[in-house]
Amino acid sequence: MTYKYVSVEKKNRIAVVRFDRQHDMNPLSVEIMEELTDVARSFETDIETNVVILTGNGKNFSAGFDLKGVAQKERMNAGMLERKVLQSVGPRMCQAWENIEPMTIAAVDGYCIGGGVALCVALDMRIAASNAQFYVPEIKNGMNMSWQSIPRMVNLMGPARTKQISIIADMIPADKAEKWGLVEELADGDSSFELAMEYAEKIAARPPIPVRMIKKGASAAANALNNATSYMDVDQFTLTTFSEDYAEGVAAFIEKRDPDFKGR
């Protein structure tokens, strides 16, 4: 199947998935998220692949959901139930990637922001270039970090670091991300792909059935309580988008100024 923004290459039990919004910062539109969801689900019947590498456009992994796009305006004008449906695209994408049976590796270059972080923590491993930077600015835009990513980040970094990256919302360079546990391995240069491929080749050489068994067991143990702690995730995010602070946060982002939050 041919996609507009996503490409898939398969060779020697390794699949490479690249997504490119044709914009340097590689923001996530609804269309690209739906394509990424479809690609993830295509591995449900794939018995030839041992490992999937997911990477961005070579410059940046992703700047996250596009707050300046048409979809954002549509959401702001929608009612509660419709807005909840519209805002389920991101969580579905992340869940689809978490559910892939082969091992998954996120190869992160440049900026990995907001929804980009939510996507990469849904994968099994994260390999970052030396220039990679991780940023969760949702709270500065008047919203909570969602897409069921909070328990996934807690699994990787623990609760304190998860709160720090999501509430204080400072930019986290690659070396600090590795120290915190958000990233497993760092590449020497400005590209993560070569190191990601080295790991992929090692995984591809392993027997496929035990690879899937081990992954499934480890994921089941790590994620057992995730849904119990985040089942209201979409509802909470939807409720937040009706607040005055959310409207102020988005407006401040678009107008490139500091927001003035009132708690309303």
Beta strands, then each sheet from edge to edge (+ up, - down):
strand 1: 6-11
strand 2: 14-19
strand 3: 51-55
strand 4: 103-108
strand 5: 111-113
strand 6: 125-128
strand 7: 133-135
strand 8: 172-173
strand 9: 185-186
sheet 1: 1+ 2- 3- 4- 6- 9-
sheet 2: 5+ 7+ 8-
end
